[in-house]
Amino acid sequence: MIRRAMPLAAGFALCLAAGLGCGFLVTLLDSLCTGQVYVPVLALIAREPGAWRSLALLALYNLAFIAPLVAVFMLAARGADAAQMSRWSKRNVFPSKLALGLVFALLGAMVIAYWVSDSWASLPMNGERKSRH
């Protein structure tokens, strides 16, 4: 129904402007929820050497961020409604929470390993003394 009504109601330029405006508003409102995670991730990525590596890490983060949204969209496109998704969610609370906990434990371990390796790399080796310039 929307596909039939939109071309009649507005031209391409107006649809494009509306899409960009909606995207801006969603980003603005979503940043209140995800900003406390996104900004530190950007800071960590900015510390990485090489622009291509930083860009690859940012793309990976953004893909991981939108993966659940894409999954819900695909389910809805295949005919699943909100009630079906809610029932599935209620039936699978424990496995979902367990999987999420394991993902966060893995991420935590990766952060700690990165921090430790970075700390060890900055220590003087073989009795060398770091200069204080």
C-alpha positions in Angstrom: 0.0 0.0 0.0 2.8 2.4 0.9 4.6 1.7 -2.4 1.4 2.6 -4.3 0.7 5.8 -2.3 4.2 7.3 -2.1 4.8 7.9 -5.8 1.4 9.5 -6.1 1.8 11.6 -3.1 5.3 12.9 -3.7 8.2 13.0 -6.1 11.5 11.3 -5.7 13.2 14.4 -4.3 10.6 14.8 -1.5 10.8 11.0 -0.7 14.6 11.3 -0.5 14.5 14.4 1.7 12.0 12.6 4.0 14.2 9.5 4.2 17.2 11.6 5.0 15.3 13.6 7.6 14.0 10.5 9.3 17.4 8.9 9.3 18.8 12.1 10.9 16.1 12.1 13.6 16.5 8.4 14.3 20.3 8.8 14.6 19.9 11.8 16.9 17.5 9.9 19.2 19.4 6.6 19.0 22.6 8.3 19.9 21.2 9.0 23.4 21.0 5.3 24.0 24.0 4.0 22.1 26.3 7.0 22.4 27.9 5.8 25.6 29.1 2.7 23.8 29.7 4.2 20.3 32.0 7.1 21.4 34.4 5.0 23.4 34.5 2.5 20.5 35.4 5.3 18.1 38.1 6.5 20.5 39.6 2.9 20.6 39.4 2.6 16.8 41.1 6.0 16.4 44.1 4.7 18.4 44.6 1.9 15.8 47.5 2.5 13.4 46.5 2.8 9.7 43.4 4.3 8.2 42.3 1.1 6.5 42.4 -0.9 9.7 40.4 1.7 11.5 37.9 1.8 8.6 37.6 -2.0 8.7 37.0 -2.0 12.5 34.4 0.7 12.2 32.6 -1.2 9.4 32.7 -4.4 11.5 31.3 -2.6 14.5 28.5 -1.0 12.5 27.7 -4.4 10.9 27.5 -6.0 14.3 25.3 -3.1 15.5 22.7 -3.4 12.7 22.7 -7.3 12.6 19.8 -7.6 15.0 17.8 -4.9 13.2 18.4 -6.7 9.9 17.3 -10.0 11.4 14.0 -8.6 12.8 13.4 -6.9 9.4 14.0 -10.1 7.5 11.7 -12.0 9.9 9.0 -9.4 9.4 9.5 -9.4 5.6 8.9 -13.2 5.7 5.6 -12.8 7.5 6.4 -13.0 11.2 4.4 -10.5 13.2 5.2 -8.9 16.5 3.2 -11.5 18.5 5.2 -14.4 16.9 8.5 -12.6 17.6 7.4 -11.9 21.2 6.4 -15.6 21.8 9.8 -16.7 20.4 11.6 -14.2 22.6 9.7 -15.5 25.7 10.4 -19.1 24.8 14.1 -18.4 24.3 14.9 -16.0 27.1 17.5 -18.2 28.8 19.5 -19.2 25.6 19.4 -15.6 24.4 20.7 -14.2 27.7 23.3 -17.0 27.9 24.5 -16.2 24.3 24.6 -12.5 25.1 26.5 -13.1 28.3 29.1 -15.2 26.5 29.5 -12.5 23.8 30.1 -9.9 26.4 32.5 -12.1 28.4 34.4 -12.7 25.1 34.5 -8.9 24.4 35.6 -8.2 28.0 38.4 -10.8 27.6 39.5 -9.2 24.3 39.6 -5.7 25.9 41.6 -7.0 28.9 44.0 -8.9 26.6 44.4 -5.8 24.4 45.0 -3.6 27.5 47.5 -6.1 29.0 49.4 -6.5 25.7 49.5 -2.7 25.3 50.7 -2.3 28.8 53.4 -5.0 28.4 54.5 -3.5 25.1 55.1 -0.1 26.8 57.4 -1.7 29.6 61.1 -1.4 29.1 62.8 -4.6 28.2 66.2 -6.1 29.1 66.9 -3.5 31.8 66.4 -0.6 29.4 65.2 2.6 30.9 62.7 4.8 29.1 63.8 8.3 28.6 61.6 11.0 30.0 61.3 13.5 27.1 
